Amino acid sequence: MKKSVLAVIIVLFYGAFAFCGEFQGLLKAAGQGDVDAQFNLGWMYAEGRGVPRNSKQAVYWYSRAARQGDASAQFNLGMMYDNGEGVARDDRQAAYWYAKAGGQGIAVAQYNLGIMYDRGQGVVQSFQQAYLWLSLAAAQGLEDAAETRDAVAKNLSPRQLAQAQDLAAKMQYQIQHPPEPL
């Protein structure tokens, strides 16, 4: 019994020591601008995985990764602003980050932004923009997006609907064919 307890303590100590070294390496890489390390730290702090849950630290690291163009970090940052986690609730910032992530093909960001345009939440209300973003989300098979898009379409004239459909098709093309990095 004593040997098994001692073995468990040694394994836990070694695991904690190994994690501490990995965490320090991740922290160093994030500090040097590694976008994946920044996103991972944001996620760890947001979820309390391996570190105490700290929404402010999550926002800090997601912000750094988001500014470098990481779509997942942009979406998560939008969610944090939308829900007031680690920052004051700010619909404009949520919409900004959802647009960034949605423009890179994150379906849930597209859906959330479509809802915001439908309600005029953090953005000027626009049923055409709502339709556009909800169409993009629906094209990826996001549950409820097509039904919500179709409900929004009832607020559009035939001409407005045609314009929104055209904009959605152009945006879909841009998402599927991003410009090559310089």
N, C-alpha and C positions, 0 to 999 in steps of 0.2 A: 504493500500500500504506500509506504513512504517513498519507494523508488518511483512509483507511477506518479505521485504528486510532484516529486522533484523533477521528473521528466516533463510533466506538463508545464511547470514553472519555467524550466529551461527553454522549452519550445516557445512559450509566450514571450519570454524575455528576448529571445533571438528574433522572433517575428516583429516585435516592437522596435528592436534595434535596426533590423533590416528596413522596415517601413520608414523609420526616421531618416535613414540615409537616402532612400528613394524620394521621400518628401523634400529633403534638402536639395537634391538634384533637380527635382521638378520646379522648386521655387527659384533656383538659380537660372534654369533655362527660361522660365517665365519672365524673370527680371531682365533677361537678355533679349527679350522680344519673341521668344518661341511661341507662336500662336496656339499650337496644340497644348503646350504646357499651360498657357494662360487659360484656355478653355477648361482644361482638366481641373485646374485649381478652382475656377469658378464653380464647376459642377461639384467638386468635393465640398466646398464651403456651403453651397446651396442645399446639398443633400445631407451634410454632416457625415460624409464617408471618409473615415480616417482622420478627421479633424472635427472639432466642435462646430456645429452648425452656426454659420455667421453670414447672414444675408448681406451685410455691408461689404464684407470681403468678397462674397460672390459677385456683387455688382461691380466691385473694383476690377476683378479679374475678367469677368465677362466684358466689361467696357473696353479693356485693353485689347482683347481678342476681337471684339466687334469692330473696333476702329480699324483693325487690320483686314476686315472683310470676311471674317468667319461667320457664315450664315447661321450656324447653330447658336453661336454666342449672341448674334444679333436677335434671334428669336427669343432666347432665354432672357436677354436684357429687356426686350419688349414686354415679356411676361412679368418681369419684376416691376417695371414701371406701371403696368396695367393693374397689378395686384398690390402695389405699394409695399413690396418686400425689399428691405434694405435701402429704400429710397422713398421719398414722398410719392404718393400716387400721382401720376402725370400722364394723362391721356395723349397729349401731344407727343411726348417722348415715346410712349408705347407705340403710337401710330408710325412715328419715324422709324423705329427699329423694326417693326413688322414689315414696313415697306421695303427696307433694306433686305431683310431675310426673304420676304415674298418674291422680290425681284431676282433672287437666286434660286427660287423653286421650292421653298419651304411651304408646303401646303397648308399647315395649320396657321402660319403667319398670314398667308393669303386670305384664309377664311376669317381670321380675327380682324384683319384690316377691312375686309368687305363688310363685316358687321359694324365696324366703327363708322364707315362711310354711310351705311344705311341709317344709322342712328344720329350721325353728326357728332360723334363722340371723339374729341381731340382733333377733328378735321371738319372742314366745311361739308355739310351734308351733300352727298352727290349719289343719286341712284345709279348713274352711269358708272361711276367709279366702284360702287358697291357691286354692281353686276360684273364688271371686269374682274375684280379680285375673287369674287365667288366663283366665276367661271373657271379661273385658273385652278382654284382648289378642287372644283368638281372634275376638271379634266384629269386630275390625279387620283380620282376616286375617293376623295375625302367624304366620309359619311355626312349627310345633311347638307352638304354644300350645294348640290344641284337643286334640292327642294327650296333652300333659302334663296338661291339665285333666281329661281322661277317666280318666287313670291315678290322679289324686288322688281322683276321685269314688268309686273303689273303696274308699277308706278311710272313706266316709261312709255313715251309715244313710239309708234313704229319706227320713226326716223331716229329717235334717241337709242332705241334698242339696237338698230342696225349699226349705229356708230359705236356703241358699247361692245358689240360683238366683234367689230373690226379692230377696235383697240385691244380686246382680249386676244385675238388671233396674232396681232403684231407683238404683243408682250410675250405670248407663249413662244413665238419664234425667237425672240431675243433671249429668253431664258434657256431655250434648247440650243442656241448657237451663240454663246457668250464670246465677246471679242478675245482674241489671243492676248496674253499678257505681253507687255513690252520687254 
